Amino acid sequence: MSSLSHSPTPADLAITPRDMRFGRDDRQGRWWLNGDPIASAFHTALSVTFPRGEAMFIEAVKAHREGVPDKLAREIRAFTQQEVIHSREHVVFNKKAAEAGYDLSELEDDVNQVLDLIKQRPQIVNLMATIALEHYTAMMAAVMLKDPKMYAGAEPEWAALWKWHAIEEIEHKGVAYDTWLHATKDWSRFRRWRAKSIMMLLVTSRFWPKRVKGMKALLRQDGLTGWRVTLRIWWYLLGKPGVLRKSFLPWLSYFLPGFHPWNHDDRALIKLYESDYADAVMPQHSSASAPVREELAAAAA
């Protein structure tokens, strides 16, 4: 992939912000996902990363939007809308977890430590971290949507939140990468490949250990500790449903010459669920919206 002009992002791709609100009037069970403490802890530990993480993604992409083609500029605006709304909804989800009795401070401190370190680096490094983490969210979203049993028995509001989030992650999975191609258009293919590959390895070295650590912190608050709990965590990741195992080949594809998130078109997964959220579609002409940002600030207050 030598330039943005060769990007395989579908010409007819529509990135559609859906202004959903979940669980405002609901309580959240401690084991909200089918009474399974391991599955619930995995999702809650992941959710803690989203409010600050997705804010970083927005800033990293916006920092490199100058001079992008009109199509990509529109996609960046829609990406920003989607990510702001995702952050707002995960602020609510995380508050509900806290109201259920979980202390999330250890997990939040871990997220803040990593993101504060990233923010000290040059903007292009932040964008490299963003494309790696966006690949993570997209490949996990595909795993979640492909498995009809993933949210079987979950509390309905939270199952709907995770499915909604997953379809939008797939939908905008190429935006940060196309912005990266634009930002590095003067780089050689090898320099681009080396830089993004090193960053993916660095991100991976932290991503799964941090998620396991977060899961253990939550499970410990339920009195679940010891080697059997650790075994159950790794069975969830590598056995059934096998989120980590099923993500391995998509992760490996990131290192292939010519990689692009849209080398694999999985919009069929979006079509399975998008009708559930059609009523919340935001107007296509709206910008990355002050009202939505105000809602996020209010939710975080």
RODO-2510 file (C-alpha; in nm, 4 decimals, decimal comma):
residues 301
     n   res          X          Y          Z
     1     m     0,0000     0,0000     0,0000
     2     s     0,2034     0,2930    -0,1257
     3     s    -0,0590     0,5680    -0,1063
     4     l    -0,4140     0,6494    -0,0076
     5     s    -0,5210     0,6435    -0,3725
     6     h    -0,4848     0,2636    -0,3647
     7     s    -0,6892     0,2137    -0,0476
     8     p    -0,9338    -0,0801    -0,0710
     9     t    -1,1894     0,1004     0,1474
    10     p    -1,5186     0,0335    -0,0371
    11     a    -1,6264     0,3265    -0,2524
    12     d    -1,9855     0,2749    -0,1404
    13     l    -1,9048     0,2480     0,2313
    14     a    -2,1499     0,4399     0,4499
    15     i    -2,0328     0,5204     0,8026
    16     t    -2,3563     0,5830     0,9873
    17     p    -2,3584     0,7299     1,3389
    18     r    -2,6471     0,5881     1,5395
    19     d    -2,7272     0,7963     1,8464
    20     m    -2,8209     0,5180     2,0866
    21     r    -2,8730     0,5372     2,4605
    22     f    -2,8618     0,2280     2,6762
    23     g    -2,9593     0,1344     3,0271
    24     r    -3,0293     0,4745     3,1766
    25     d    -3,3121     0,3301     3,3851
    26     d    -3,1629    -0,0162     3,4327
    27     r    -2,9511    -0,1669     3,7035
    28     q    -2,6528    -0,3748     3,5970
    29     g    -2,6023    -0,7150     3,7501
    30     r    -2,2507    -0,7894     3,8660
    31     w    -2,2537    -1,0906     3,6323
    32     w    -2,4742    -0,9318     3,3699
    33     l    -2,3639    -1,1616     3,0872
    34     n    -2,5630    -1,4814     3,1415
    35     g    -2,4563    -1,5014     3,5048
    36     d    -2,0992    -1,5700     3,3910
    37     p    -1,8418    -1,3842     3,6039
    38     i    -1,5605    -1,4402     3,3527
    39     a    -1,7475    -1,3133     3,0454
    40     s    -1,8887    -1,0210     3,2435
    41     a    -1,5450    -0,9277     3,3777
    42     f    -1,3903    -0,9399     3,0291
    43     h    -1,6439    -0,6966     2,8867
    44     t    -1,6354    -0,4667     3,1880
    45     a    -1,2544    -0,4549     3,1862
    46     l    -1,2659    -0,3722     2,8151
    47     s    -1,5340    -0,1071     2,8648
    48     v    -1,3203     0,0797     3,1169
    49     t    -1,0669     0,1475     2,8391
    50     f    -1,3159     0,3066     2,5992
    51     p    -1,3965     0,6579     2,7245
    52     r    -1,0377     0,7789     2,7324
    53     g    -0,9169     0,5442     2,4608
    54     e    -1,1706     0,6554     2,2032
    55     a    -1,1060     1,0209     2,2873
    56     m    -0,7416     0,9541     2,2026
    57     f    -0,8410     0,7913     1,8721
    58     i    -1,0431     1,0988     1,7758
    59     e    -0,7611     1,3394     1,8520
    60     a    -0,5012     1,1244     1,6757
    61     v    -0,7077     1,1107     1,3568
    62     k    -0,8106     1,4773     1,3637
    63     a    -0,4461     1,5823     1,4051
    64     h    -0,3725     1,4394     1,0577
    65     r    -0,6878     1,5319     0,8663
    66     e    -0,5491     1,8383     0,6890
    67     g    -0,5451     1,7895     0,3135
    68     v    -0,7264     1,4545     0,3107
    69     p    -0,9595     1,3807     0,0163
    70     d    -1,3230     1,4856     0,0568
    71     k    -1,4449     1,1275     0,0984
    72     l    -1,2016     1,0624     0,3819
    73     a    -1,2867     1,3974     0,5410
    74     r    -1,6523     1,2917     0,5526
    75     e    -1,5543     0,9539     0,6953
    76     i    -1,3436     1,1219     0,9652
    77     r    -1,6438     1,3337     1,0689
    78     a    -1,8670     1,0263     1,0889
    79     f    -1,5937     0,8312     1,2729
    80     t    -1,5691     1,1154     1,5255
    81     q    -1,9446     1,1147     1,5820
    82     q    -1,9495     0,7402     1,6335
    83     e    -1,6584     0,7434     1,8766
    84     v    -1,7987     1,0315     2,0832
    85     i    -2,1278     0,8454     2,1236
    86     h    -1,9469     0,5200     2,2052
    87     s    -1,7531     0,6989     2,4770
    88     r    -2,0712     0,8486     2,6207
    89     e    -2,2442     0,5105     2,6372
    90     h    -1,9475     0,3367     2,7963
    91     v    -1,9295     0,6103     3,0594
    92     v    -2,2854     0,5051     3,1473
    93     f    -2,1983     0,1336     3,1331
    94     n    -1,8998     0,1878     3,3621
    95     k    -2,1086     0,3931     3,6058
    96     k    -2,3597     0,1097     3,6207
    97     a    -2,0766    -0,1329     3,7003
    98     a    -1,9656     0,0979     3,9805
    99     e    -2,3234     0,1214     4,1079
   100     a    -2,3304    -0,2605     4,1124
   101     g    -2,0476    -0,2404     4,3628
   102     y    -1,7287    -0,2634     4,1587
   103     d    -1,4325    -0,0383     4,2326
   104     l    -1,2917     0,0436     3,8873
   105     s    -1,0129     0,2729     4,0082
   106     e    -0,7340     0,0189     3,9564
   107     l    -0,8440    -0,0424     3,5978
   108     e    -0,8859     0,3294     3,5299
   109     d    -0,5394     0,4025     3,6675
   110     d    -0,3897     0,1461     3,4289
   111     v    -0,5665     0,3063     3,1320
   112     n    -0,4618     0,6556     3,2354
   113     q    -0,0999     0,5490     3,2792
   114     v    -0,0783     0,4002     2,9288
   115     l    -0,2615     0,6841     2,7548
   116     d    -0,0655     0,9536     2,9373
   117     l     0,2520     0,7844     2,8149
   118     i     0,1225     0,7709     2,4560
   119     k     0,0199     1,1380     2,4627
   120     q     0,3765     1,2394     2,5417
   121     r     0,4875     1,0981     2,2078
   122     p     0,4718     1,2740     1,8695
   123     q     0,1308     1,2853     1,7019
   124     i     0,2327     1,0340     1,4363
   125     v     0,3100     0,7850     1,7143
   126     n    -0,0373     0,8409     1,8573
   127     l    -0,1807     0,7669     1,5136
   128     m     0,0247     0,4473     1,4909
   129     a    -0,1110     0,3385     1,8291
   130     t    -0,4611     0,4262     1,7108
   131     i    -0,4466     0,2132     1,3951
   132     a    -0,3210    -0,0817     1,5985
   133     l    -0,5941    -0,0454     1,8607
   134     e    -0,8623     0,0162     1,5972
   135     h    -0,7574    -0,3131     1,4391
   136     y    -0,8056    -0,4770     1,7787
   137     t    -1,1536    -0,3334     1,8215
   138     a    -1,2555    -0,4317     1,4675
   139     m    -1,1323    -0,7889     1,4882
   140     m    -1,2918    -0,8424     1,8307
   141     a    -1,6137    -0,6848     1,7027
   142     a    -1,6205    -0,9407     1,4211
   143     v    -1,5675    -1,2247     1,6689
   144     m    -1,8523    -1,0952     1,8850
   145     l    -2,0986    -1,0591     1,5977
   146     k    -2,0140    -1,3913     1,4335
   147     d    -2,0932    -1,5894     1,7499
   148     p    -2,4706    -1,5935     1,8141
   149     k    -2,4068    -1,7397     2,1596
   150     m    -2,1788    -1,4527     2,2688
   151     y    -2,4606    -1,2526     2,4277
   152     a    -2,7137    -1,5288     2,4836
   153     g    -2,8667    -1,4793     2,8253
   154     a    -2,7164    -1,1336     2,8725
   155     e    -2,9160    -0,8499     3,0240
   156     p    -3,0842    -0,7082     2,7114
   157     e    -2,9713    -0,3459     2,7357
   158     w    -2,6057    -0,4376     2,7700
   159     a    -2,6175    -0,7026     2,4985
   160     a    -2,7665    -0,4389     2,2676
   161     l    -2,4937    -0,1907     2,3601
   162     w    -2,2129    -0,4308     2,2731
   163     k    -2,3709    -0,5356     1,9428
   164     w    -2,4308    -0,1716     1,8440
   165     h    -2,0746    -0,0817     1,9314
   166     a    -1,9414    -0,3782     1,7349
   167     i    -2,1220    -0,2944     1,4119
   168     e    -1,9938     0,0627     1,4191
   169     e    -1,6379    -0,0508     1,4905
   170     i    -1,6505    -0,2676     1,1794
   171     e    -1,8079     0,0134     0,9804
   172     h    -1,5309     0,2649     1,0528
   173     k    -1,2420     0,0219     1,0785
   174     g    -1,0524     0,1742     0,7861
   175     v    -1,0771     0,5445     0,8762
   176     a    -0,7738     0,5700     1,1027
   177     y    -0,5745     0,3497     0,8648
   178     d    -0,6584     0,5634     0,5614
   179     t    -0,5637     0,8704     0,7644
   180     w    -0,2336     0,6966     0,8395
   181     l    -0,1773     0,6325     0,4695
   182     h    -0,2376     1,0008     0,4014
   183     a    -0,0104     1,1134     0,6848
   184     t     0,2729     0,8841     0,5684
   185     k     0,2276     0,9307     0,1931
   186     d     0,5909     1,0394     0,1611
   187     w     0,7238     0,7374     0,3502
   188     s     0,8628     0,4299     0,1799
   189     r     0,6593     0,1088     0,1985
   190     f     0,9240    -0,0487     0,4204
   191     r     0,9367     0,2439     0,6634
   192     r     0,5580     0,2402     0,6956
   193     w     0,5467    -0,1379     0,7458
   194     r     0,8273    -0,1361     1,0028
   195     a     0,6796     0,1478     1,2085
   196     k     0,3268     0,0106     1,2272
   197     s     0,4504    -0,3441     1,2926
   198     i     0,6679    -0,2382     1,5837
   199     m     0,3780    -0,0423     1,7287
   200     m     0,1427    -0,3403     1,6961
   201     l     0,3890    -0,5579     1,8850
   202     l     0,4187    -0,2956     2,1592
   203     v     0,0409    -0,2574     2,1820
   204     t    -0,0095    -0,6344     2,1941
   205     s     0,2514    -0,6761     2,4678
   206     r     0,0308    -0,4573     2,6872
   207     f    -0,3208    -0,5229     2,5605
   208     w    -0,3884    -0,8791     2,6742
   209     p    -0,1880    -0,8682     3,0001
   210     k    -0,3743    -0,5504     3,0973
   211     r    -0,7127    -0,7041     3,0173
   212     v    -0,6315    -1,0158     3,2217
   213     k    -0,5097    -0,7990     3,5080
   214     g    -0,8318    -0,5977     3,4929
   215     m    -1,0459    -0,9118     3,4879
   216     k    -0,8643    -1,0461     3,7922
   217     a    -0,9146    -0,7157     3,9752
   218     l    -1,2895    -0,7361     3,9154
   219     l    -1,3167    -1,1057     3,9961
   220     r    -1,1179    -1,0560     4,3147
   221     q    -1,3940    -0,8203     4,4323
   222     d    -1,6343    -1,1141     4,3887
   223     g    -1,4094    -1,3371     4,5974
   224     l    -1,2887    -1,5274     4,2907
   225     t    -0,9131    -1,5814     4,3028
   226     g    -0,6514    -1,8495     4,2548
   227     w    -0,5281    -2,0697     3,9772
   228     r    -0,8714    -2,2055     3,8860
   229     v    -0,9949    -1,8546     3,8140
   230     t    -0,6846    -1,7849     3,6058
   231     l    -0,7501    -2,1064     3,4135
   232     r    -1,1095    -2,0032     3,3501
   233     i    -0,9951    -1,6639     3,2194
   234     w    -0,7583    -1,8261     2,9717
   235     w    -1,0234    -2,0783     2,8697
   236     y    -1,2554    -1,7862     2,7912
   237     l    -0,9818    -1,6222     2,5803
   238     l    -0,8387    -1,9319     2,4119
   239     g    -1,1077    -2,1980     2,4401
   240     k    -1,4747    -2,1033     2,4429
   241     p    -1,5747    -1,8538     2,3115
   242     g    -1,2059    -1,7992     2,2343
   243     v    -1,1930    -1,4241     2,1728
   244     l    -0,8124    -1,4223     2,1651
   245     r    -0,7839    -1,7453     1,9654
   246     k    -1,0288    -1,6286     1,6999
   247     s    -0,8505    -1,2951     1,6725
   248     f    -0,5089    -1,4457     1,6045
   249     l    -0,5239    -1,4775     1,2247
   250     p    -0,6771    -1,1303     1,1767
   251     w    -0,4061    -0,9966     1,4083
   252     l    -0,1366    -1,1740     1,2077
   253     s    -0,2714    -1,0268     0,8834
   254     y    -0,1717    -0,6816     1,0105
   255     f     0,1913    -0,7683     0,9397
   256     l     0,1368    -0,8724     0,5784
   257     p     0,2666    -0,6406     0,3033
   258     g    -0,0293    -0,4539     0,1591
   259     f    -0,2437    -0,4982     0,4702
   260     h    -0,5544    -0,2846     0,4933
   261     p    -0,8547    -0,3353     0,7257
   262     w    -1,0868    -0,3528     0,4237
   263     n    -0,8925    -0,6301     0,2528
   264     h    -1,1620    -0,8349     0,4249
   265     d    -1,5085    -0,6908     0,3658
   266     d    -1,7264    -0,8040     0,6549
   267     r    -2,0153    -0,5622     0,6120
   268     a    -2,2455    -0,8656     0,6027
   269     l    -2,2071    -0,8754     0,9824
   270     i    -2,3379    -0,5196     1,0033
   271     k    -2,6466    -0,6105     0,7995
   272     l    -2,7367    -0,8797     1,0519
   273     y    -2,7945    -0,6186     1,3213
   274     e    -2,8204    -0,2677     1,1748
   275     s    -3,2012    -0,2757     1,1449
   276     d    -3,2155    -0,2973     1,5249
   277     y    -3,0675     0,0543     1,5444
   278     a    -3,2147     0,2200     1,2353
   279     d    -3,4347     0,4582     1,4348
   280     a    -3,1273     0,6168     1,5946
   281     v    -2,9444     0,7094     1,2726
   282     m    -2,8110     1,0648     1,2909
   283     p    -2,8544     1,3041     0,9955
   284     q    -2,5777     1,2468     0,7423
   285     h    -2,5084     1,6170     0,7004
   286     s    -2,4471     1,6860     1,0689
   287     s    -2,0959     1,7650     1,1796
   288     a    -1,9118     1,6058     1,4676
   289     s    -2,1483     1,7809     1,6780
   290     a    -2,1257     2,0069     1,9717
   291     p    -2,4554     1,8708     2,1134
   292     v    -2,3168     1,5184     2,1191
   293     r    -1,9968     1,6421     2,2840
   294     e    -2,2072     1,8260     2,5438
   295     e    -2,3958     1,5026     2,6159
   296     l    -2,0653     1,3230     2,6656
   297     a    -1,9499     1,5889     2,9108
   298     a    -2,2795     1,5636     3,0989
   299     a    -2,2567     1,1841     3,1115
   300     a    -1,9030     1,2038     3,2475
   301     a    -1,9954     1,4602     3,5146
***
